[in-house]
Amino acid sequence: MLLMRRLLSLLLVLIPACGSPNQFEEGDVCVDPSLVAMFEAGDAITFEVVFEECISACARRVETACDVRVEGDVIFLDARGSYREPGPGACIALCAQLEARCEVPDLAPGTYKVRSGDHELTVTLPSAEPPDQPDSCQYFLP
């Protein structure tokens, strides 16, 4: 019986240490302008869906995935991301961006609307002009 109480106490201490889950199903759509400029017919191009700009570098169980569907001039990015907040304890004061990479194969040149939920990016392939991207795409902004 004493062993059961100790195990229960240990469980109650460890459960909060796992942190609460954070889940995302859409985010800002970003693309590297150099990929847009160098695009050729039939190339694949990678878009990134930014769910959150700054999660703790100590976040646990960080997972992202992306499925892609092209319908005419619309590219749908079914992106998902999740992580758990770090539990109590020492953590380095850095942050990381939570993003999913979505590769779209075999595209033809043209202008596309790229969507992740309610977020949309219009991109012309190829184009020397970078697309107008949200601030969360700062890694790709000139």
DSSP file (Angstrom, degrees, kcal/mol; ACC not computed):
  #  RESIDUE AA STRUCTURE BP1 BP2  ACC     N-H-->O    O-->H-N    N-H-->O    O-->H-N    TCO  KAPPA ALPHA  PHI   PSI    X-CA   Y-CA   Z-CA
    1    1 A M     >        0   0    0      0, 0.0     4,-2.0     0, 0.0     5,-0.2   0.000 360.0 360.0 360.0 -41.2    0.0    0.0    0.0
    2    2 A L  H  >  +     0   0    0      1,-0.2     4,-2.0     2,-0.2     5,-0.2   0.892 360.0  53.1 -62.5 -39.7    2.9    2.4    0.8
    3    3 A L  H  > S+     0   0    0      1,-0.2     4,-2.5     2,-0.2    -1,-0.2   0.904 106.7  52.2 -62.3 -41.7    4.4    1.6   -2.6
    4    4 A M  H  > S+     0   0    0      1,-0.2     4,-2.5     2,-0.2    -1,-0.2   0.901 108.6  50.4 -62.1 -41.5    1.1    2.5   -4.3
    5    5 A R  H  X S+     0   0    0     -4,-2.0     4,-2.3     2,-0.2    -1,-0.2   0.895 111.1  49.1 -64.1 -39.6    1.0    5.9   -2.5
    6    6 A R  H  X S+     0   0    0     -4,-2.0     4,-2.4     2,-0.2    -2,-0.2   0.913 111.8  48.3 -66.5 -42.0    4.6    6.7   -3.5
    7    7 A L  H  X S+     0   0    0     -4,-2.5     4,-2.5     2,-0.2    -2,-0.2   0.913 111.4  50.1 -64.2 -41.8    3.9    5.7   -7.1
    8    8 A L  H  X S+     0   0    0     -4,-2.5     4,-2.2     2,-0.2    -2,-0.2   0.905 110.7  49.7 -62.6 -42.1    0.7    7.9   -7.2
    9    9 A S  H  X S+     0   0    0     -4,-2.3     4,-1.4     2,-0.2    -2,-0.2   0.911 110.9  49.6 -62.6 -42.4    2.7   10.8   -5.7
   10   10 A L  H  X S+     0   0    0     -4,-2.4     4,-2.4     1,-0.2    -2,-0.2   0.912 110.1  51.1 -63.7 -42.8    5.4   10.4   -8.3
   11   11 A L  H  X S+     0   0    0     -4,-2.5     4,-2.6     1,-0.2    -1,-0.2   0.908 107.4  52.6 -60.9 -42.7    2.7   10.3  -11.1
   12   12 A L  H  < S+     0   0    0     -4,-2.2    -1,-0.2     1,-0.2    -2,-0.2   0.804 112.0  46.7 -65.3 -28.7    1.1   13.5   -9.8
   13   13 A V  H  X S+     0   0    0     -4,-1.4     4,-0.7    -3,-0.2    -1,-0.2   0.882 115.3  45.1 -77.5 -39.9    4.5   15.2  -10.0
   14   14 A L  H  X S+     0   0    0     -4,-2.4     4,-0.8     1,-0.2     3,-0.3   0.832 100.2  66.8 -77.1 -33.0    5.4   13.9  -13.4
   15   15 A I  H >< S+     0   0    0     -4,-2.6     3,-1.2     1,-0.2     4,-0.4   0.931 103.3  44.4 -58.3 -49.4    2.1   14.6  -15.2
   16   16 A P  H >4 S+     0   0    0      0, 0.0     3,-1.2     0, 0.0    -1,-0.2   0.808 104.1  66.6 -65.2 -24.9    2.3   18.4  -15.0
   17   17 A A  H 3< S+     0   0    0     -4,-0.7    70,-0.5     1,-0.3    -2,-0.2   0.737  89.0  66.5 -67.2 -20.6    6.0   18.2  -16.0
   18   18 A C  T << S-     0   0    0     -3,-1.2    -1,-0.3    -4,-0.8    42,-0.2   0.758 101.0-142.2 -72.1 -22.6    4.9   16.9  -19.5
   19   19 A G    <   -     0   0    0     -3,-1.2    68,-0.1    -4,-0.4    -1,-0.1   0.041  23.5 -63.9  82.0 165.7    3.3   20.3  -20.2
   20   20 A S        -     0   0    0     66,-0.2    65,-1.8     1,-0.1     2,-0.2  -0.622  53.7-110.2 -90.0 147.6    0.0   21.1  -22.0
   21   21 A P  E     -A   84   0A   0      0, 0.0     2,-0.4     0, 0.0    63,-0.2  -0.499  24.0-162.7 -78.4 145.4   -0.4   20.3  -25.7
   22   22 A N  E     -A   83   0A   0     61,-2.6    61,-1.8    -2,-0.2     2,-0.4  -0.997  12.9-173.9-124.4 123.9   -0.6   23.0  -28.3
   23   23 A Q  E     -A   82   0A   0     -2,-0.4     2,-0.3    59,-0.2    59,-0.2  -0.943   6.0-172.8-126.4 143.8   -2.1   22.0  -31.7
   24   24 A F  E     +A   81   0A   0     57,-2.9    57,-2.0    -2,-0.4     3,-0.1  -0.971  18.1 178.3-134.7 146.3   -2.4   23.9  -35.0
   25   25 A E  S    S+     0   0    0     -2,-0.3    54,-0.3     1,-0.3     2,-0.3   0.298  74.1  23.8-128.3   5.3   -4.1   23.1  -38.3
   26   26 A E        +     0   0    0     52,-0.1     2,-0.3    55,-0.1    -1,-0.3  -0.977  60.2 155.1-161.3 161.8   -3.3   26.3  -40.2
   27   27 A G        -     0   0    0     89,-0.3    24,-0.2    -2,-0.3    92,-0.2  -0.971  49.6 -46.8-171.8-179.1   -0.8   29.1  -40.3
   28   28 A D  E     -E   50   0B   0     22,-1.7    22,-2.8    -2,-0.3     2,-0.5  -0.387  53.8-129.7 -65.4 140.5    0.9   31.8  -42.4
   29   29 A V  E     +E   49   0B   0     20,-0.2     2,-0.3    85,-0.1    20,-0.2  -0.817  31.6 177.5 -96.9 129.0    2.2   30.5  -45.8
   30   30 A C  E     -E   48   0B   0     18,-2.9    18,-2.6    -2,-0.5     2,-0.3  -0.906  11.2-174.9-129.2 155.2    5.8   31.3  -46.7
   31   31 A V  E     -E   47   0B   0     -2,-0.3    16,-0.1    16,-0.2   102,-0.0  -0.989  34.6-108.2-148.7 145.9    8.1   30.6  -49.6
   32   32 A D    >>  -     0   0    0     14,-0.5     4,-1.4    -2,-0.3     3,-1.1  -0.626  25.1-144.8 -72.9 118.6   11.8   31.3  -50.3
   33   33 A P  H 3> S+     0   0    0      0, 0.0     4,-2.3     0, 0.0    94,-0.2   0.792  98.1  61.2 -57.6 -28.8   11.9   34.0  -52.9
   34   34 A S  H 3> S+     0   0    0      1,-0.2     4,-1.8     2,-0.2     5,-0.1   0.858 102.7  50.8 -68.4 -32.2   15.0   32.5  -54.5
   35   35 A L  H <> S+     0   0    0     -3,-1.1     4,-0.6     2,-0.2    -1,-0.2   0.877 110.1  50.4 -68.2 -37.0   13.0   29.3  -55.2
   36   36 A V  H >< S+     0   0    0     -4,-1.4    91,-1.0     1,-0.2     3,-0.6   0.913 111.8  47.4 -64.9 -43.5   10.3   31.4  -56.9
   37   37 A A  H 3< S+     0   0    0     -4,-2.3    -2,-0.2    89,-0.2    -1,-0.2   0.851 116.6  42.5 -68.1 -35.7   12.9   33.2  -59.0
   38   38 A M  H 3< S+     0   0    0     -4,-1.8    -1,-0.2    -5,-0.2    -2,-0.2   0.424  85.0 132.9 -92.4   1.3   14.7   30.0  -60.1
   39   39 A F    <<  -     0   0    0     -3,-0.6     2,-0.3    -4,-0.6    -3,-0.1  -0.214  31.8-175.4 -59.3 138.9   11.5   28.0  -60.7
   40   40 A E    >   -     0   0    0      4,-0.1     3,-2.4    67,-0.1    67,-0.2  -0.955  40.3 -76.9-131.0 154.0   11.3   26.0  -64.0
   41   41 A A  T 3  S+     0   0    0     -2,-0.3    67,-0.2     1,-0.3     3,-0.1  -0.170 118.4  19.8 -49.8 133.8    8.4   24.0  -65.4
   42   42 A G  T 3  S+     0   0    0     65,-3.1    64,-0.6     1,-0.3    -1,-0.3   0.320  92.7 134.4  87.9  -8.6    8.0   20.6  -63.6
   43   43 A D    <   -     0   0    0     -3,-2.4    64,-2.4    64,-0.3     2,-0.3  -0.305  54.4-126.2 -68.7 156.6   10.0   21.7  -60.6
   44   44 A A        -     0   0    0     62,-0.2     2,-0.4    61,-0.2    -4,-0.1  -0.746  25.5-160.7 -91.9 152.2    8.8   20.9  -57.1
   45   45 A I  E     - F   0 104B   0     59,-2.1    59,-3.0    -2,-0.3     2,-0.5  -0.997   9.0-137.5-136.9 143.5    8.6   23.9  -54.7
   46   46 A T  E     - F   0 103B   0     -2,-0.4   -14,-0.5    57,-0.2     2,-0.3  -0.875  16.4-171.7-106.1 126.7    8.5   23.9  -50.9
   47   47 A F  E     -EF  31 102B   0     55,-2.8    55,-3.4    -2,-0.5     2,-0.4  -0.801  13.2-143.2-105.7 154.2    6.2   26.2  -49.0
   48   48 A E  E     -EF  30 101B   0    -18,-2.6   -18,-2.9    -2,-0.3     2,-0.6  -0.968   0.9-151.8-119.7 137.6    6.4   26.6  -45.2
   49   49 A V  E     -EF  29 100B   0     51,-2.6    51,-2.1    -2,-0.4     2,-0.7  -0.938  13.4-152.9-106.9 115.5    3.4   27.0  -42.9
   50   50 A V  E     +EF  28  99B   0    -22,-2.8   -22,-1.7    -2,-0.6    49,-0.2  -0.803  19.9 172.8 -93.8 115.0    4.3   29.0  -39.9
   51   51 A F  E    S+     0   0B   0     47,-2.6     2,-0.3    -2,-0.7    -1,-0.2   0.880  72.0   2.2 -85.8 -44.6    2.1   28.1  -36.9
   52   52 A E  E     - F   0  98B   0     46,-1.4    46,-2.7     1,-0.1    -1,-0.3  -0.988  58.4-147.3-149.3 134.4    3.9   30.0  -34.2
   53   53 A E  E    S+     0   0B   0     -2,-0.3     2,-0.3     1,-0.2    -1,-0.1   0.795  87.5  26.9 -75.2 -28.5    6.9   32.3  -34.5
   54   54 A C  E     +     0   0B   0     43,-0.1     2,-0.3    41,-0.1    -1,-0.2  -0.798  62.6 160.9-145.1  98.7    8.4   31.6  -31.1
   55   55 A I  E     - F   0  96B   0     41,-3.4    41,-2.8    -2,-0.3    30,-0.0  -0.797  54.1 -82.6-106.2 159.0    8.0   28.4  -29.1
   56   56 A S  E >   - F   0  95B   0     -2,-0.3     3,-2.0    39,-0.2    39,-0.2  -0.297  27.7-132.9 -59.5 138.0   10.4   27.5  -26.3
   57   57 A A  T 3  S+     0   0    0     37,-2.0    -1,-0.2    35,-0.4    38,-0.1   0.669 110.1  58.1 -63.9 -15.1   13.6   25.8  -27.4
   58   58 A C  T 3  S+     0   0    0     36,-0.3    -1,-0.3    34,-0.2    29,-0.2   0.309  77.1 133.3 -96.5   7.2   12.8   23.3  -24.6
   59   59 A A    <   -     0   0    0     -3,-2.0     2,-0.3    27,-0.1     3,-0.3  -0.229  46.3-142.1 -57.1 148.9    9.4   22.4  -26.1
   60   60 A R  E     +B   84   0A   0     24,-2.4    24,-2.9     1,-0.2    -1,-0.1  -0.775  67.8  19.6-116.1 159.6    8.8   18.6  -26.2
   61   61 A R  E    S-     0   0A   0     -2,-0.3     2,-0.5     1,-0.2    -1,-0.2   0.899  73.1-176.9  51.5  48.8    7.1   16.3  -28.7
   62   62 A V  E     +     0   0A   0     -3,-0.3     2,-0.4    21,-0.2    21,-0.2  -0.668   8.1 169.8 -78.5 122.3    7.4   18.8  -31.5
   63   63 A E  E     +B   82   0A   0     19,-2.6    19,-2.4    -2,-0.5     2,-0.3  -0.998  12.1 174.7-138.1 139.3    5.7   17.3  -34.6
   64   64 A T  E     +B   81   0A   0     -2,-0.4     2,-0.3    17,-0.2    17,-0.2  -0.980   2.0 171.1-139.1 154.4    4.7   18.7  -37.9
   65   65 A A  E     -B   80   0A   0     15,-2.3    15,-2.6    -2,-0.3     2,-0.3  -0.976   9.9-163.1-155.1 159.5    3.2   17.2  -41.1
   66   66 A C  E     -B   79   0A   0     -2,-0.3     2,-0.4    13,-0.2    13,-0.2  -0.954   5.9-167.2-153.4 130.9    1.8   18.5  -44.4
   67   67 A D  E     -B   78   0A   0     11,-1.8    11,-3.1    -2,-0.3     2,-0.4  -0.926  19.2-149.4-112.5 144.1   -0.4   17.0  -47.1
   68   68 A V  E     +B   77   0A   0     -2,-0.4     2,-0.4     9,-0.2     9,-0.2  -0.909  15.9 179.9-120.8 140.5   -0.7   18.9  -50.4
   69   69 A R  E     -B   76   0A   0      7,-2.1     7,-3.4    -2,-0.4     2,-0.5  -0.994  10.9-158.3-138.0 131.0   -3.5   19.1  -53.0
   70   70 A V  E     +B   75   0A   0     -2,-0.4     2,-0.5     5,-0.2     5,-0.2  -0.947  12.0 176.1-112.2 124.8   -3.5   21.1  -56.2
   71   71 A E  E >   -B   74   0A   0      3,-2.9     3,-1.6    -2,-0.5     2,-0.4  -0.887  64.0 -61.3-127.9  99.5   -6.8   22.0  -57.8
   72   72 A G  T 3  S-     0   0    0     -2,-0.5     0, 0.0     1,-0.3     0, 0.0  -0.487 120.9 -12.5  63.9-119.5   -6.3   24.2  -60.9
   73   73 A D  T 3  S+     0   0    0     -2,-0.4    40,-2.5    -3,-0.1     2,-0.5   0.162 120.5  90.3-100.8  18.7   -4.5   27.4  -59.7
   74   74 A V  E <   -cB 113  71A   0     -3,-1.6    -3,-2.9    38,-0.2     2,-0.6  -0.961  56.6-162.9-117.5 130.1   -5.1   26.7  -56.0
   75   75 A I  E     -cB 114  70A   0     38,-3.0    40,-3.2    -2,-0.5     2,-0.5  -0.953   9.2-156.3-110.6 119.9   -2.7   24.8  -53.8
   76   76 A F  E     -cB 115  69A   0     -7,-3.4    -7,-2.1    -2,-0.6     2,-0.7  -0.855   2.3-161.5 -99.7 126.0   -4.1   23.5  -50.5
   77   77 A L  E     - B   0  68A   0     38,-3.4     2,-1.5    -2,-0.5    40,-0.2  -0.913   2.6-165.2-107.9 107.2   -1.7   22.9  -47.7
   78   78 A D  E     + B   0  67A   0    -11,-3.1   -11,-1.8    -2,-0.7     2,-0.3  -0.685  27.9 173.0 -91.4  83.7   -3.2   20.6  -45.1
   79   79 A A  E     - B   0  66A   0     -2,-1.5     2,-0.4   -54,-0.3   -13,-0.2  -0.705  15.4-174.5-101.3 145.7   -0.6   21.3  -42.5
   80   80 A R  E     + B   0  65A   0    -15,-2.6   -15,-2.3    -2,-0.3     2,-0.3  -0.988   4.9 173.3-136.6 145.6   -0.6   20.2  -38.8
   81   81 A G  E     +AB  24  64A   0    -57,-2.0   -57,-2.9    -2,-0.4     2,-0.3  -0.996   0.6 169.6-149.9 150.7    1.7   21.0  -36.0
   82   82 A S  E     +AB  23  63A   0    -19,-2.4   -19,-2.6    -2,-0.3     2,-0.3  -0.991   2.3 166.9-156.0 157.8    1.9   20.3  -32.3
   83   83 A Y  E     -A   22   0A   0    -61,-1.8   -61,-2.6    -2,-0.3     2,-0.4  -0.970  28.4-121.3-161.4 165.6    4.1   20.6  -29.3
   84   84 A R  E     -AB  21  60A   0    -24,-2.9   -24,-2.4    -2,-0.3   -65,-0.1  -0.936  31.6-113.6-114.2 138.9    4.1   20.4  -25.5
   85   85 A E        -     0   0    0    -65,-1.8     2,-0.1    -2,-0.4   -26,-0.1  -0.353  42.2-100.9 -62.3 147.1    5.2   23.2  -23.3
   86   86 A P        -     0   0    0      0, 0.0   -66,-0.2     0, 0.0   -68,-0.1  -0.414  37.7-120.8 -68.7 150.0    8.3   22.4  -21.3
   87   87 A G        -     0   0    0    -70,-0.5   -70,-0.2     1,-0.2   -69,-0.1  -0.082  49.2 -59.2 -75.9-175.3    7.7   21.4  -17.7
   88   88 A P  S    S+     0   0    0      0, 0.0     2,-0.2     0, 0.0    -1,-0.2  -0.289  92.1  72.0 -65.5 153.5    9.2   23.2  -14.7
   89   89 A G  S    S-     0   0    0     -3,-0.1     2,-0.1     2,-0.1     0, 0.0  -0.699  87.6 -30.4 130.0 178.2   12.9   23.5  -14.5
   90   90 A A        +     0   0    0     -2,-0.2     2,-0.3     0, 0.0     0, 0.0  -0.419  57.5 172.3 -70.0 137.5   15.8   25.2  -16.1
   91   91 A C        -     0   0    0     -2,-0.1     2,-0.1    -5,-0.0    -2,-0.1  -0.989  36.2-109.8-147.2 138.3   15.4   26.0  -19.8
   92   92 A I        -     0   0    0     -2,-0.3     2,-1.9     1,-0.1   -35,-0.4  -0.421  34.1-118.0 -66.7 141.5   17.6   28.1  -22.1
   93   93 A A  S    S+     0   0    0     -2,-0.1     2,-0.3   -37,-0.1    -1,-0.1  -0.423  73.7 113.6 -85.5  64.3   16.0   31.4  -23.1
   94   94 A L        -     0   0    0     -2,-1.9   -37,-2.0     2,-0.0     2,-0.3  -0.893  49.9-148.4-126.0 158.6   15.8   30.7  -26.8
   95   95 A C  E     -F   56   0B   0     -2,-0.3     2,-0.3   -39,-0.2   -39,-0.2  -0.920   3.9-157.1-127.9 159.6   12.8   30.3  -29.1
   96   96 A A  E     -F   55   0B   0    -41,-2.8   -41,-3.4    -2,-0.3     2,-0.4  -0.933  23.8-113.6-130.0 153.7   12.2   28.3  -32.2
   97   97 A Q  E     -     0   0B   0     -2,-0.3     2,-0.7   -43,-0.2   -44,-0.2  -0.744  22.5-139.7 -88.9 132.3    9.7   28.7  -35.0
   98   98 A L  E     +F   52   0B   0    -46,-2.7   -47,-2.6    -2,-0.4   -46,-1.4  -0.836  42.2 150.2 -92.5 115.4    7.0   26.0  -35.3
   99   99 A E  E     -F   50   0B   0     -2,-0.7     2,-0.4   -49,-0.2   -49,-0.2  -0.985  39.1-140.3-146.6 151.9    6.6   25.3  -39.0
  100  100 A A  E     -F   49   0B   0    -51,-2.1   -51,-2.6    -2,-0.3     2,-0.5  -0.934  19.1-137.3-112.0 138.6    5.6   22.5  -41.4
  101  101 A R  E     -F   48   0B   0     -2,-0.4     2,-0.5   -53,-0.2   -53,-0.2  -0.840  18.3-168.0 -97.0 131.0    7.4   22.1  -44.8
  102  102 A C  E     -F   47   0B   0    -55,-3.4   -55,-2.8    -2,-0.5     2,-0.5  -0.945   4.5-158.8-124.5 109.4    5.1   21.3  -47.7
  103  103 A E  E     -F   46   0B   0     -2,-0.5   -57,-0.2   -57,-0.2   -35,-0.1  -0.775   1.1-162.6 -93.4 128.0    6.6   20.2  -50.9
  104  104 A V  E     -F   45   0B   0    -59,-3.0   -59,-2.1    -2,-0.5     3,-0.3  -0.936  17.3-149.6-108.5 113.0    4.4   20.6  -54.0
  105  105 A P        +     0   0    0      0, 0.0   -61,-0.2     0, 0.0   -62,-0.1  -0.422  60.1   5.0 -83.7 156.6    5.8   18.4  -56.9
  106  106 A D  S    S+     0   0    0    -64,-0.6     2,-0.2     1,-0.1   -62,-0.2   0.826  75.3 176.1  49.7  56.5    5.7   18.9  -60.6
  107  107 A L        -     0   0    0    -64,-2.4   -65,-3.1    -3,-0.3   -64,-0.3  -0.627  24.2-134.3 -91.7 151.1    4.1   22.4  -61.0
  108  108 A A        -     0   0    0     -2,-0.2    17,-0.1   -67,-0.2   -67,-0.0  -0.693  38.4 -90.1 -93.0 154.3    3.6   24.3  -64.2
  109  109 A P  S    S+     0   0    0      0, 0.0     2,-0.3     0, 0.0    -1,-0.1  -0.325  79.2  93.7 -59.0 148.5    4.6   28.0  -64.4
  110  110 A G  E    S- D   0 125A   0     15,-2.3    15,-3.1    -3,-0.1     2,-0.5  -0.927  76.6 -62.2 154.8-177.3    1.7   30.3  -63.5
  111  111 A T  E     - D   0 124A   0     -2,-0.3     2,-0.3    13,-0.3    13,-0.3  -0.896  51.4-174.5-104.7 128.8    0.1   32.2  -60.7
  112  112 A Y  E     - D   0 123A   0     11,-3.1    11,-2.6    -2,-0.5     2,-0.6  -0.905  26.3-139.4-124.2 148.2   -1.2   30.2  -57.7
  113  113 A K  E     -cD  74 122A   0    -40,-2.5   -38,-3.0    -2,-0.3     2,-0.5  -0.951  24.2-158.8-100.1 122.5   -3.2   30.9  -54.5
  114  114 A V  E     -cD  75 121A   0      7,-3.4     7,-2.3    -2,-0.6     2,-0.4  -0.918  12.8-166.9-108.4 122.3   -1.6   28.8  -51.8
  115  115 A R  E     +cD  76 120A   0    -40,-3.2   -38,-3.4    -2,-0.5     2,-0.4  -0.894  27.0 175.8-121.2 139.0   -3.9   28.2  -48.8
  116  116 A S  E >  S- D   0 119A   0      3,-2.5     3,-2.1    -2,-0.4   -89,-0.3  -0.868  75.8 -59.7-131.4  98.8   -3.5   26.9  -45.3
  117  117 A G  T 3  S-     0   0    0     -2,-0.4   -91,-0.1     1,-0.3    -1,-0.1  -0.484 121.7 -14.5  61.7-125.9   -6.9   27.2  -43.7
  118  118 A D  T 3  S+     0   0    0     -2,-0.3     2,-0.3    -3,-0.1    -1,-0.3   0.465 119.1  97.1 -85.5  -2.8   -7.9   30.9  -43.8
  119  119 A H  E <   -D  116   0A   0     -3,-2.1    -3,-2.5   -92,-0.2     2,-0.4  -0.700  53.5-177.7 -92.1 139.0   -4.3   32.0  -44.6
  120  120 A E  E     -D  115   0A   0     -2,-0.3     2,-0.4    -5,-0.2    -5,-0.2  -0.996  16.5-171.4-142.0 142.5   -3.4   32.6  -48.3
  121  121 A L  E     -D  114   0A   0     -7,-2.3    -7,-3.4    -2,-0.4     2,-0.5  -1.000  15.1-147.8-130.2 130.8   -0.3   33.6  -50.3
  122  122 A T  E     +D  113   0A   0     -2,-0.4     2,-0.4    10,-0.3    10,-0.3  -0.879  24.7 176.7 -98.3 128.8   -0.4   34.5  -54.0
  123  123 A V  E     -D  112   0A   0    -11,-2.6   -11,-3.1    -2,-0.5     2,-0.5  -0.997  22.3-150.3-137.1 136.8    2.7   33.4  -55.8
  124  124 A T  E     -D  111   0A   0     -2,-0.4   -13,-0.3   -13,-0.3     5,-0.0  -0.920  28.2-122.5-105.8 129.0    3.8   33.6  -59.5
  125  125 A L  E    S+D  110   0A   0    -15,-3.1   -15,-2.3    -2,-0.5     2,-0.1  -0.967  92.1  16.6-117.6 122.8    6.2   30.9  -60.7
  126  126 A P  S    S+     0   0    0      0, 0.0     2,-0.3     0, 0.0   -89,-0.2   0.730  86.8 148.4 -82.6 166.5    8.7   32.0  -61.9
  127  127 A S        -     0   0    0    -91,-1.0   -88,-0.1   -94,-0.2   -89,-0.1  -0.923  42.7-152.9-159.6 134.5    9.1   35.6  -60.8
  128  128 A A  S    S+     0   0    0     -2,-0.3   -91,-0.1   -91,-0.1    -1,-0.1   0.722  85.3  81.7 -75.8 -21.7   12.0   37.9  -60.0
  129  129 A E  S    S-     0   0    0    -93,-0.1    -5,-0.2    -3,-0.1     0, 0.0  -0.732  87.3-125.7 -85.5 126.0    9.7   39.8  -57.7
  130  130 A P        -     0   0    0      0, 0.0    -2,-0.1     0, 0.0   -98,-0.0  -0.413  30.6-104.9 -68.2 146.7    9.3   38.2  -54.3
  131  131 A P        -     0   0    0      0, 0.0     2,-0.9     0, 0.0    -8,-0.1  -0.308  36.5 -99.8 -67.2 156.3    5.7   37.5  -53.2
  132  132 A D        -     0   0    0    -10,-0.3   -10,-0.3    -2,-0.0     0, 0.0  -0.689  55.1-176.2 -78.8 105.1    4.1   39.7  -50.6
  133  133 A Q        -     0   0    0     -2,-0.9  -103,-0.1     1,-0.1   -12,-0.1  -0.717  26.6-101.8-109.9 155.0    4.5   37.6  -47.4
  134  134 A P    >   -     0   0    0      0, 0.0     3,-2.0     0, 0.0    -1,-0.1  -0.224  38.6-104.8 -66.7 162.3    3.4   38.0  -43.8
  135  135 A D  G >  S+     0   0    0      1,-0.3     3,-1.4     2,-0.1     6,-0.1   0.783 116.8  70.1 -59.8 -27.7    5.8   39.2  -41.2
  136  136 A S  G 3  S+     0   0    0      1,-0.3     3,-0.4     2,-0.1    -1,-0.3   0.656  88.0  66.7 -66.5 -11.9    6.1   35.7  -39.7
  137  137 A C  G X>  +     0   0    0     -3,-2.0     3,-2.6     1,-0.2     4,-0.8   0.075  63.1 130.4 -90.5  23.5    8.0   34.8  -43.0
  138  138 A Q  T <4  +     0   0    0     -3,-1.4     3,-0.4     1,-0.3    -1,-0.2   0.744  59.8  67.6 -54.0 -27.5   10.8   37.0  -41.8
  139  139 A Y  T 34 S+     0   0    0     -3,-0.4    -1,-0.3     1,-0.2    -2,-0.1   0.835 111.0  35.2 -60.2 -30.9   13.4   34.3  -42.5
  140  140 A F  T <4 S+     0   0    0     -3,-2.6    -1,-0.2  -108,-0.0    -2,-0.2   0.501  91.7 110.6-101.1  -6.7   12.6   34.7  -46.2
  141  141 A L     <        0   0    0     -4,-0.8  -109,-0.0    -3,-0.4    -6,-0.0  -0.480 360.0 360.0 -74.5 139.2   12.0   38.4  -46.3
  142  142 A P              0   0    0      0, 0.0    -1,-0.1     0, 0.0    -4,-0.0   0.510 360.0 360.0 -69.3 360.0   14.6   40.4  -48.2
